[in-house]
Amino acid sequence: SDTFLNKIIAHLWGGWDVGFYSLQGEANLMSSNVPFTILKACGLTDSPAKEDKVLVGHDDKGWSMKDAHTVSRHDVARVLAAASANPSMAKGLRFDICSTKGQPQVEAMDIIKEAMQPWDPRKTQSVVTVV
Protein backbone atom coordinates (compact mmCIF):
# COMPACT_ATOMS: atom_id res chain seq x y z
CA SER A 1 0.00 0.00 0.00
CA ASP A 2 1.19 3.48 -0.82
CA THR A 3 1.00 5.42 2.43
CA PHE A 4 1.29 9.16 2.84
CA LEU A 5 4.74 8.69 4.43
CA ASN A 6 5.89 6.53 1.50
CA LYS A 7 4.77 9.25 -0.92
CA ILE A 8 6.76 11.89 0.98
CA ILE A 9 9.88 9.71 1.09
CA ALA A 10 9.57 8.83 -2.60
CA HIS A 11 9.16 12.51 -3.51
CA LEU A 12 12.21 13.58 -1.48
CA TRP A 13 14.30 10.68 -2.73
CA GLY A 14 13.37 11.21 -6.36
CA GLY A 15 10.92 8.34 -6.64
CA TRP A 16 11.15 4.61 -6.05
CA ASP A 17 12.30 4.14 -9.65
CA VAL A 18 15.69 5.64 -8.76
CA GLY A 19 16.76 2.49 -6.90
CA PHE A 20 15.32 0.22 -9.59
CA TYR A 21 17.19 1.89 -12.43
CA SER A 22 20.37 2.14 -10.38
CA LEU A 23 20.33 -1.62 -9.85
CA GLN A 24 19.56 -2.18 -13.54
CA GLY A 25 22.63 -0.12 -14.44
CA GLU A 26 24.80 -2.09 -12.02
CA ALA A 27 23.53 -5.42 -13.38
CA ASN A 28 24.18 -4.25 -16.95
CA LEU A 29 27.71 -3.18 -16.10
CA MET A 30 28.48 -6.36 -14.17
CA SER A 31 27.33 -8.54 -17.08
CA SER A 32 29.12 -6.50 -19.77
CA ASN A 33 32.42 -8.37 -19.49
CA VAL A 34 34.43 -5.23 -18.64
CA PRO A 35 36.30 -4.70 -15.37
CA PHE A 36 34.27 -2.73 -12.84
CA THR A 37 34.33 -1.43 -9.28
CA ILE A 38 31.02 -0.18 -7.92
CA LEU A 39 30.88 1.97 -4.78
CA LYS A 40 27.42 2.55 -3.39
CA ALA A 41 27.90 5.60 -1.20
CA CYS A 42 25.46 6.72 1.46
CA GLY A 43 24.84 10.49 1.86
CA LEU A 44 27.84 12.51 0.67
CA THR A 45 29.37 15.31 2.74
CA ASP A 46 32.03 17.91 1.96
CA SER A 47 34.13 17.12 5.04
CA PRO A 48 37.84 16.45 4.45
CA ALA A 49 39.18 12.96 3.85
CA LYS A 50 40.50 10.80 6.69
CA GLU A 51 38.38 12.42 9.42
CA ASP A 52 36.15 9.39 10.07
CA LYS A 53 36.42 5.61 9.86
CA VAL A 54 35.13 4.41 6.50
CA LEU A 55 32.73 1.48 6.72
CA VAL A 56 32.09 -1.00 3.93
CA GLY A 57 29.37 -3.58 3.60
CA HIS A 58 27.42 -5.69 1.16
CA ASP A 59 23.70 -5.86 0.43
CA ASP A 60 22.86 -3.02 2.84
CA LYS A 61 24.47 -4.92 5.73
CA GLY A 62 27.48 -3.92 7.77
CA TRP A 63 26.21 -1.02 9.88
CA SER A 64 23.05 0.57 11.18
CA MET A 65 21.66 3.58 9.32
CA LYS A 66 21.02 5.28 12.67
CA ASP A 67 24.76 5.14 13.41
CA ALA A 68 26.20 5.83 9.96
CA HIS A 69 24.48 7.57 7.09
CA THR A 70 27.08 9.86 5.52
CA VAL A 71 30.54 9.63 3.99
CA SER A 72 32.97 12.28 2.83
CA ARG A 73 33.02 12.65 -0.93
CA HIS A 74 36.79 13.05 -0.54
CA ASP A 75 37.05 9.60 1.07
CA VAL A 76 34.96 8.16 -1.76
CA ALA A 77 37.27 9.85 -4.27
CA ARG A 78 40.42 8.47 -2.67
CA VAL A 79 38.98 4.94 -2.66
CA LEU A 80 38.02 5.31 -6.33
CA ALA A 81 41.50 6.67 -7.14
CA ALA A 82 43.13 3.70 -5.38
CA ALA A 83 40.81 1.32 -7.25
CA SER A 84 41.77 2.94 -10.57
CA ALA A 85 45.46 2.79 -9.75
CA ASN A 86 45.23 -0.86 -8.65
CA PRO A 87 42.72 -2.45 -11.02
CA SER A 88 43.77 -6.04 -10.35
CA MET A 89 42.92 -5.58 -6.67
CA ALA A 90 39.66 -3.69 -7.17
CA LYS A 91 38.03 -5.24 -10.24
CA GLY A 92 34.80 -7.04 -9.65
CA LEU A 93 34.06 -5.35 -6.33
CA ARG A 94 30.64 -3.93 -5.54
CA PHE A 95 30.12 -2.55 -2.04
CA ASP A 96 28.33 -0.04 0.15
CA ILE A 97 30.48 2.70 1.65
CA CYS A 98 29.67 4.96 4.60
CA SER A 99 31.53 6.35 7.63
CA THR A 100 31.32 6.75 11.37
CA LYS A 101 33.32 8.44 14.09
CA GLY A 102 36.50 6.51 14.73
CA GLN A 103 40.07 5.96 13.63
CA PRO A 104 40.24 6.65 9.88
CA GLN A 105 42.08 4.26 7.57
CA VAL A 106 45.29 5.86 6.34
CA GLU A 107 45.56 3.74 3.18
CA ALA A 108 42.68 3.63 0.74
CA MET A 109 43.73 0.11 -0.28
CA ASP A 110 42.91 -1.04 3.25
CA ILE A 111 39.33 0.06 2.61
CA ILE A 112 39.27 -1.84 -0.69
CA LYS A 113 40.56 -4.97 1.06
CA GLU A 114 37.88 -4.59 3.72
CA ALA A 115 35.31 -4.48 0.91
CA MET A 116 36.41 -7.86 -0.43
CA GLN A 117 34.37 -10.91 0.48
CA PRO A 118 36.04 -13.17 3.10
CA TRP A 119 36.80 -15.84 0.48
CA ASP A 120 38.50 -13.43 -1.96
CA PRO A 121 42.16 -14.56 -2.26
CA ARG A 122 43.25 -10.95 -2.98
CA LYS A 123 42.32 -10.02 0.58
CA THR A 124 45.60 -11.42 1.90
CA GLN A 125 47.82 -10.18 -0.94
CA SER A 126 50.17 -7.31 -0.28
CA VAL A 127 49.97 -4.46 -2.71
CA VAL A 128 52.11 -1.45 -3.50
CA THR A 129 49.75 1.49 -3.15
CA VAL A 130 50.14 3.95 -5.99
CA VAL A 131 47.79 6.59 -4.58
Secondary structure, DSSP 4 states (H G I P E B T S, - for coil): ---HHHHHHHHHHT-THHHHHHHHHHHHHHTTTS--EEEEE-EEE-PPTTSSEEEEEBTTBSS-TTT--EEEHHHHHHHHHHHHH-HHHHTTEEEEEEEESS---S-HHHHHHHHS-TT-GGGG-------
